[in-house]
Amino acid sequence: MTMLSDLLSTVFDRRVRFTGPAGEDSRSTEELTDALVSAAGEISGRTLGGRILDRYDDMDDAEKRDFFRHLTTSMDIIPGDVRSSLARYEAEPSKSAYRAFLEAAEPRRQELIRRLNGVPGATGRLVNMRADLLRLTRNDASLAALDLDFRHLFASWFNRGFLVLRPISWESPAHILEKIIAYEAVHAIDSWDDLRRRLEPADRRCFAFFHPAMPDEPLIFVEVALTRGIAGSVQALLSEDRPVLASEEADTAVFYSISNCQAGLAGISFGNSLIKQVAADLSRELPGIKTFVTLSPIPGFAGWLATARPGANSPDDDTLRALGAYYLTAAKRPDGLPLDPVARFHLGNGALVHKIHAGADTSEKGRAQSHGLMVNYHYDLRKISENHERFATAHTVAMSSEIRSLSATAAKLMTEEAR
C-alpha cells in the first residue's frame, strides 16, 4: 500500500502543481482544437490543451453543444480517404499501407481527446466532459459518433489493469467518505451515523475501484455484509439494532449495494471485475466464507407486472415471488436479453438467479419499483465462467431449481388468466 500511496500522491501532486497556461489567446476554440492536433511539441500541446479545457469549463450548455458539434463535423473521418487507403491496403497489404488506413479511419477528434488528456489532471475533466455530452445530447443522433470515440478511448484508459482496489473504512479520509454518501445509488445513506453503521462494524466491508489519474474519485464501490446464511431483507441488514457478527463467524458475503460513481463513464463496465476481485480477496482473508450472493433490487418488476396482468388482483407473497421469478428469467427484450437491467448485469457477470424474497425492501422506493421483492444472485466462483459464456452466447439464464419451479408456476398462472 505504501508504493500505491506514493504513486497516487505523485499523480495528485503533478496535477495540482500545473497552474494552466498564462495569458490570453485570441484564437477561437475551434482554432485552438485544430492547433492542438497539429502541435509537435509536448509543452505547446499542454498549453493549448489547458486553454481548451479552461474555456470548456467556462462554457454554458449552448456553447458546449456547439463545441461537440464542431468535434463531430469538423474533426470527422474523410470517407474518400478511408476508401482509397483501404483499396491501397487490399492491393498491397504492406505496413505503410496499413498505417495509412489506420490514420484515415481514425477521426482527428480522437487524437484531440488524447492530447487533451496530456494536460495534468485532465482525465477527470474529460470524464466530466463526456457526462455533459450524455446529458446534453441524449436525443441527438448526430453526436452519437463522438460518444463512441469517448467510449473507445475510456475503455482503454480505464481497463482493469489500471484500476486500483481500495478498501473504504470509517478511517478513510473524510472527502472520500463524503463521496460514498453522495454516490450511493441503491440504498441512500441518510447520515454520518448511517454511513458508520455500514463501515465500522466487524461484519461490514466496502471496496472501491480508483484510477491513478483520479485518486480522489471512486469509480464504483460495493458494500458488503458478512452474515451467517443468505440475507433476505435489506432493512434487517441495515437495522440500527442488529447484532454484530464476528467476521470469522460469517459463512456468507452479501453484496447489497453496488454504485457507479461517474456519469461520464457510463457504459464502461467495472462491476464484473469489482465483484470477482472482492470475492477473491474475502476468500483469502476469511476462509470460512463459502457463499457469495447479492441482495439486489428488481427495478423493472412493478412496471412489467402492471402491463402483464392489467386489472388483476394484488397477488399474495407466494404469487408475487413466482411472478418475480418469471419476470427475471422469462421476460425478455427483443434482443433476447432479460428486461431487468440489474438481472442483465449480474447474469452477464456469470451469476445465477438463486432466491426471491417478498417484503425484502419495505422502503417507499422498494415498494414502488418491485412491490418489496428483492433477489439473491449467487456468484459460484466455480461456475462463473460457464454461466457467463452460456449467457453471452445463447442468452441462457442460470437459475436455481427453486427459481425454475416458481417461474413455471407463474407461467401457468398467466396462461390461465389469458384464457
C-alpha positions as CSV (number, residue, x, y, z in Angstrom):
1,M,0.0,0.0,0.0
2,T,3.0,2.3,0.6
3,M,4.0,2.1,-3.1
4,L,0.4,2.7,-4.2
5,S,0.0,5.7,-1.9
6,D,3.3,7.2,-3.2
7,L,2.1,6.6,-6.8
8,L,-1.3,8.3,-6.1
9,S,0.3,11.1,-4.3
10,T,2.7,11.7,-7.2
11,V,-0.1,11.8,-9.7
12,F,-2.1,14.2,-7.4
13,D,0.9,16.5,-6.8
14,R,1.6,16.6,-10.5
15,R,-2.0,17.5,-11.1
16,V,-2.2,20.4,-8.6
17,R,1.2,21.9,-9.5
18,F,0.0,22.5,-13.1
19,T,-1.5,26.0,-13.0
20,G,-2.5,26.2,-16.6
21,P,-1.4,28.4,-19.5
22,A,-0.6,32.0,-18.8
23,G,-2.0,34.9,-20.8
24,E,-4.9,35.2,-23.2
25,D,-5.2,33.6,-26.6
26,S,-7.3,35.5,-29.2
27,R,-8.0,32.4,-31.3
28,S,-11.4,30.8,-31.3
29,T,-11.9,27.4,-29.5
30,E,-12.2,25.8,-33.0
31,E,-8.9,27.2,-34.0
32,L,-7.3,26.0,-30.8
33,T,-8.5,22.5,-31.3
34,D,-7.0,22.4,-34.8
35,A,-3.8,23.8,-33.5
36,L,-3.6,21.2,-30.7
37,V,-4.0,18.3,-33.1
38,S,-1.2,19.8,-35.2
39,A,1.1,20.7,-32.4
40,A,4.5,19.0,-32.5
41,G,5.9,19.9,-29.0
42,E,4.8,18.4,-25.7
43,I,4.9,21.8,-23.9
44,S,3.0,23.7,-26.6
45,G,0.5,20.8,-26.6
46,R,-0.1,21.1,-22.9
47,T,-0.5,24.8,-23.1
48,L,-3.1,24.6,-25.9
49,G,-4.8,21.7,-24.2
50,G,-5.0,23.6,-20.9
51,R,-6.6,26.6,-22.7
52,I,-9.2,24.5,-24.4
53,L,-10.2,22.7,-21.2
54,D,-10.3,26.0,-19.3
55,R,-12.5,27.5,-22.0
56,Y,-14.7,24.5,-21.9
57,D,-15.2,24.8,-18.2
58,D,-16.5,28.4,-18.7
59,M,-19.0,27.4,-21.4
60,D,-22.7,27.3,-20.9
61,D,-24.8,24.4,-22.2
62,A,-25.4,26.0,-25.6
63,E,-21.7,26.6,-26.1
64,K,-20.9,23.1,-25.1
65,R,-23.3,21.7,-27.7
66,D,-21.6,23.9,-30.3
67,F,-18.3,22.6,-29.2
68,F,-19.5,19.0,-29.5
69,R,-20.9,19.7,-33.0
70,H,-17.6,21.1,-34.1
71,L,-15.7,18.0,-32.9
72,T,-18.3,15.8,-34.7
73,T,-18.4,17.6,-38.0
74,S,-15.1,19.3,-38.5
75,M,-12.9,16.6,-37.0
76,D,-14.6,13.6,-38.5
77,I,-13.1,11.0,-40.9
78,I,-13.0,11.7,-44.6
79,P,-14.8,8.8,-46.2
80,G,-12.9,9.2,-49.5
81,D,-9.6,8.9,-47.8
82,V,-10.8,5.8,-45.9
83,R,-11.9,4.1,-49.1
84,S,-8.8,4.9,-51.0
85,S,-6.5,3.8,-48.2
86,L,-8.4,0.6,-47.8
87,A,-8.2,-0.1,-51.5
88,R,-4.4,0.5,-51.4
89,Y,-4.1,-1.9,-48.5
90,E,-6.2,-4.5,-50.2
91,A,-4.0,-4.2,-53.3
92,E,-0.7,-4.2,-51.2
93,P,-1.1,-5.2,-47.6
94,S,2.2,-3.6,-46.5
95,K,3.0,-1.9,-43.2
96,S,2.9,1.6,-44.7
97,A,-0.5,0.9,-46.4
98,Y,-1.9,-0.4,-43.2
99,R,-0.6,2.7,-41.3
100,A,-2.2,5.0,-43.9
101,F,-5.6,3.1,-43.5
102,L,-5.5,3.4,-39.7
103,E,-4.7,7.1,-39.9
104,A,-7.6,7.7,-42.4
105,A,-10.0,5.6,-40.4
106,E,-9.4,7.4,-37.1
107,P,-11.2,10.7,-36.7
108,R,-9.0,13.7,-35.7
109,R,-11.1,14.2,-32.6
110,Q,-9.8,11.0,-31.1
111,E,-6.3,12.4,-31.3
112,L,-7.6,15.7,-29.9
113,I,-9.0,13.9,-26.8
114,R,-5.7,12.0,-26.3
115,R,-3.8,15.3,-26.4
116,L,-6.2,17.0,-24.1
117,N,-5.5,14.1,-21.7
118,G,-1.9,15.1,-21.7
119,V,-2.7,18.1,-19.6
120,P,-2.1,17.1,-15.9
121,G,-5.4,16.4,-14.2
122,A,-7.3,16.3,-17.5
123,T,-8.6,12.7,-17.2
124,G,-11.3,13.6,-14.7
125,R,-12.2,16.7,-16.7
126,L,-12.7,14.6,-19.8
127,V,-14.9,12.2,-17.8
128,N,-17.0,15.2,-16.8
129,M,-17.0,16.4,-20.5
130,R,-18.5,13.1,-21.6
131,A,-21.1,13.4,-18.8
132,D,-22.1,16.7,-20.3
133,L,-22.2,15.1,-23.8
134,L,-24.5,12.4,-22.5
135,R,-26.7,14.9,-20.6
136,L,-27.0,17.5,-23.4
137,T,-27.2,15.3,-26.5
138,R,-29.1,12.2,-25.4
139,N,-31.6,12.5,-28.2
140,D,-29.2,14.0,-30.8
141,A,-28.2,11.1,-33.1
142,S,-25.8,13.3,-35.0
143,L,-23.5,13.3,-32.0
144,A,-23.5,9.5,-31.4
145,A,-20.2,9.0,-33.2
146,L,-18.5,11.4,-30.8
147,D,-19.7,9.4,-27.8
148,L,-18.4,6.2,-29.4
149,D,-15.0,7.9,-29.6
150,F,-15.0,8.8,-25.9
151,R,-16.1,5.2,-25.1
152,H,-13.4,3.7,-27.2
153,L,-10.7,5.8,-25.5
154,F,-12.1,5.4,-22.0
155,A,-12.3,1.6,-22.4
156,S,-8.5,1.6,-22.8
157,W,-7.7,4.2,-20.2
158,F,-9.9,2.6,-17.6
159,N,-9.3,-1.1,-18.2
160,R,-8.8,-3.4,-15.3
161,G,-5.0,-3.2,-15.5
162,F,-5.1,0.4,-14.5
163,L,-7.7,0.2,-11.7
164,V,-6.7,0.0,-8.0
165,L,-9.0,-1.7,-5.5
166,R,-9.0,0.1,-2.1
167,P,-11.0,-0.8,1.0
168,I,-13.2,2.0,2.3
169,S,-13.4,2.1,6.1
170,W,-14.6,4.5,8.8
171,E,-11.0,5.6,9.0
172,S,-10.8,6.6,5.3
173,P,-10.3,10.3,4.5
174,A,-13.4,12.4,5.1
175,H,-13.5,13.7,1.5
176,I,-13.7,10.1,0.3
177,L,-16.5,9.2,2.8
178,E,-18.5,12.2,1.6
179,K,-18.4,10.9,-1.9
180,I,-19.5,7.5,-0.8
181,I,-22.6,9.2,0.8
182,A,-23.2,11.3,-2.4
183,Y,-22.7,8.5,-4.9
184,E,-24.7,5.7,-3.1
185,A,-27.4,4.9,-5.7
186,V,-29.2,1.9,-4.3
187,H,-29.9,2.4,-0.6
188,A,-29.5,6.1,0.3
189,I,-27.1,6.9,3.2
190,D,-29.1,9.2,5.4
191,S,-26.4,10.5,7.8
192,W,-22.9,10.0,9.0
193,D,-24.2,7.6,11.6
194,D,-25.8,5.6,8.9
195,L,-22.5,5.5,7.0
196,R,-20.7,4.5,10.2
197,R,-23.0,1.5,10.6
198,R,-22.1,0.4,7.1
199,L,-18.4,0.7,7.5
200,E,-17.2,0.3,11.1
201,P,-18.6,-3.0,12.4
202,A,-16.5,-6.1,12.0
203,D,-19.2,-7.7,9.8
204,R,-19.2,-4.9,7.2
205,R,-16.9,-4.1,4.3
206,C,-16.8,-1.6,1.5
207,F,-14.4,-1.6,-1.5
208,A,-14.0,0.8,-4.4
209,F,-12.1,1.0,-7.6
210,F,-9.9,4.1,-8.2
211,H,-7.8,5.2,-11.2
212,P,-4.3,6.7,-10.5
213,A,-5.3,9.8,-12.6
214,M,-8.3,10.4,-10.4
215,P,-7.1,9.4,-7.0
216,D,-9.8,11.2,-5.1
217,E,-12.7,10.0,-7.1
218,P,-14.1,6.4,-6.6
219,L,-15.3,4.9,-9.9
220,I,-17.5,2.3,-8.5
221,F,-18.0,0.8,-5.0
222,V,-19.6,-2.2,-3.4
223,E,-21.0,-2.5,0.1
224,V,-20.8,-6.0,1.7
225,A,-22.4,-7.6,4.7
226,L,-20.8,-10.6,6.3
227,T,-23.6,-12.9,7.5
228,R,-24.5,-16.4,8.6
229,G,-26.8,-17.7,5.9
230,I,-28.3,-15.8,2.9
231,A,-29.9,-12.4,3.8
232,G,-33.5,-11.8,2.6
233,S,-34.2,-8.3,3.9
234,V,-32.2,-5.1,3.3
235,Q,-33.9,-3.4,6.3
236,A,-32.7,-6.2,8.5
237,L,-29.2,-5.8,7.1
238,L,-29.1,-2.1,7.7
239,S,-31.0,-2.0,11.0
240,E,-29.5,0.1,13.9
241,D,-30.4,-2.7,16.4
242,R,-29.0,-5.7,14.5
243,P,-26.4,-7.8,16.4
244,V,-22.9,-7.5,15.1
245,L,-21.3,-10.8,13.9
246,A,-17.6,-11.5,14.4
247,S,-16.1,-11.7,10.9
248,E,-14.6,-15.1,11.5
249,E,-18.1,-16.5,12.2
250,A,-19.5,-15.4,8.9
251,D,-20.1,-18.0,6.1
252,T,-21.7,-15.7,3.5
253,A,-20.8,-12.4,1.9
254,V,-23.8,-10.4,0.8
255,F,-23.2,-7.7,-1.8
256,Y,-26.1,-5.4,-1.0
257,S,-25.3,-2.2,-2.9
258,I,-23.2,-1.5,-6.0
259,S,-23.0,2.1,-7.1
260,N,-21.4,3.6,-10.2
261,C,-20.0,7.0,-9.4
262,Q,-19.0,8.7,-12.6
263,A,-21.8,9.6,-15.1
264,G,-19.1,10.2,-17.7
265,L,-18.0,6.5,-17.5
266,A,-21.5,5.1,-18.4
267,G,-21.1,2.0,-20.5
268,I,-17.6,1.3,-19.2
269,S,-18.0,-1.8,-17.1
270,F,-16.3,-2.1,-13.8
271,G,-18.8,-4.2,-11.8
272,N,-17.7,-7.6,-13.2
273,S,-14.1,-7.1,-12.1
274,L,-15.1,-5.5,-8.8
275,I,-17.3,-8.3,-7.6
276,K,-14.9,-11.0,-8.6
277,Q,-11.9,-9.2,-7.1
278,V,-13.7,-8.6,-3.8
279,A,-14.9,-12.2,-3.6
280,A,-11.4,-13.5,-4.2
281,D,-9.9,-11.1,-1.6
282,L,-12.5,-12.0,1.0
283,S,-11.9,-15.7,0.4
284,R,-8.3,-15.2,1.2
285,E,-9.0,-13.0,4.3
286,L,-11.8,-15.1,5.7
287,P,-11.7,-18.8,4.5
288,G,-14.9,-19.5,6.3
289,I,-16.9,-17.5,3.8
290,K,-18.1,-20.0,1.1
291,T,-21.1,-18.3,-0.3
292,F,-21.1,-15.0,-2.3
293,V,-24.5,-13.5,-3.1
294,T,-26.1,-10.2,-3.8
295,L,-29.3,-8.8,-2.3
296,S,-30.5,-6.9,-5.3
297,P,-33.4,-4.7,-6.3
298,I,-35.7,-5.7,-9.2
299,P,-36.3,-2.2,-10.6
300,G,-38.5,-3.0,-13.6
301,F,-40.8,-5.5,-11.9
302,A,-43.7,-3.3,-10.9
303,G,-43.9,-1.7,-14.3
304,W,-43.8,-5.0,-16.1
305,L,-46.4,-6.5,-13.7
306,A,-48.9,-3.7,-14.4
307,T,-48.6,-4.4,-18.1
308,A,-48.6,-8.2,-17.9
309,R,-51.6,-8.5,-15.6
310,P,-53.8,-5.4,-16.1
311,G,-56.7,-5.3,-13.8
312,A,-55.6,-8.4,-11.8
313,N,-56.0,-8.5,-8.1
314,S,-53.0,-7.8,-5.9
315,P,-51.1,-11.1,-5.6
316,D,-50.2,-12.7,-2.3
317,D,-46.5,-13.1,-1.4
318,D,-46.1,-16.6,-2.9
319,T,-47.7,-15.5,-6.2
320,L,-45.6,-12.3,-6.1
321,R,-42.4,-14.4,-5.7
322,A,-43.5,-16.6,-8.6
323,L,-44.2,-13.7,-10.9
324,G,-40.9,-12.1,-9.9
325,A,-39.1,-15.3,-10.9
326,Y,-40.9,-15.4,-14.2
327,Y,-40.0,-11.7,-14.8
328,L,-36.3,-12.3,-14.2
329,T,-35.9,-15.4,-16.2
330,A,-38.6,-15.3,-19.0
331,A,-39.5,-11.7,-19.7
332,K,-37.1,-10.7,-22.5
333,R,-36.3,-7.7,-24.7
334,P,-36.5,-8.1,-28.5
335,D,-32.8,-9.0,-28.5
336,G,-33.4,-12.0,-26.2
337,L,-31.8,-10.4,-23.1
338,P,-33.8,-10.1,-19.8
339,L,-35.9,-7.0,-19.4
340,D,-34.5,-6.2,-16.0
341,P,-31.2,-4.1,-16.1
342,V,-29.9,-5.5,-12.8
343,A,-30.5,-9.0,-14.0
344,R,-28.6,-8.3,-17.2
345,F,-25.7,-7.0,-15.2
346,H,-25.4,-10.0,-12.8
347,L,-26.2,-12.7,-15.3
348,G,-23.7,-11.2,-17.7
349,N,-21.1,-11.5,-15.0
350,G,-21.8,-15.2,-14.6
351,A,-24.1,-15.2,-11.6
352,L,-27.2,-17.4,-11.0
353,V,-30.7,-16.3,-10.0
354,H,-30.8,-18.0,-6.7
355,K,-33.7,-16.9,-4.5
356,I,-36.5,-14.3,-4.4
357,H,-37.8,-12.7,-1.1
358,A,-41.1,-11.0,-0.5
359,G,-41.1,-8.0,1.8
360,A,-37.4,-7.7,1.4
361,D,-37.4,-3.9,0.7
362,T,-40.2,-2.1,2.6
363,S,-38.9,1.4,1.7
364,E,-41.1,3.6,-0.4
365,K,-38.7,3.1,-3.3
366,G,-38.7,-0.7,-2.9
367,R,-42.5,-0.9,-2.8
368,A,-42.8,1.4,-5.9
369,Q,-40.3,-0.4,-8.1
370,S,-40.8,-4.1,-7.1
371,H,-43.6,-4.4,-4.5
372,G,-40.9,-5.1,-2.0
373,L,-39.3,-8.0,-3.8
374,M,-35.6,-8.5,-3.8
375,V,-33.4,-11.2,-5.3
376,N,-30.2,-13.1,-4.5
377,Y,-27.8,-13.5,-7.4
378,H,-25.4,-16.3,-6.5
379,Y,-21.7,-15.9,-7.5
380,D,-20.5,-19.5,-7.5
381,L,-16.7,-19.0,-8.2
382,R,-16.5,-22.4,-9.8
383,K,-19.3,-21.8,-12.3
384,I,-19.0,-18.1,-13.1
385,S,-17.1,-18.6,-16.4
386,E,-19.5,-21.3,-17.6
387,N,-22.6,-19.2,-16.7
388,H,-21.1,-16.2,-18.4
389,E,-20.4,-18.0,-21.6
390,R,-23.9,-19.5,-21.8
391,F,-25.5,-16.2,-21.2
392,A,-23.3,-14.3,-23.7
393,T,-23.6,-16.8,-26.5
394,A,-27.2,-18.1,-26.1
395,H,-28.8,-15.7,-23.5
396,T,-29.3,-18.7,-21.2
397,V,-30.3,-17.6,-17.7
398,A,-28.7,-19.7,-15.0
399,M,-31.2,-20.3,-12.1
400,S,-31.7,-22.5,-9.1
401,S,-34.3,-25.3,-9.1
402,E,-36.4,-23.1,-6.8
403,I,-36.5,-20.2,-9.2
404,R,-37.2,-22.6,-12.1
405,S,-40.2,-24.0,-10.2
406,L,-41.5,-20.6,-9.3
407,S,-41.2,-19.3,-12.9
408,A,-43.1,-22.4,-14.2
409,T,-45.9,-21.7,-11.6
410,A,-46.2,-18.1,-12.8
411,A,-46.2,-19.1,-16.5
412,K,-49.1,-21.5,-15.8
413,L,-51.0,-18.8,-13.9
414,M,-50.6,-16.2,-16.6
415,T,-51.7,-18.8,-19.3
416,E,-54.9,-19.5,-17.3
417,E,-55.6,-15.8,-16.8
418,A,-55.2,-15.2,-20.6
419,R,-58.0,-17.7,-21.4
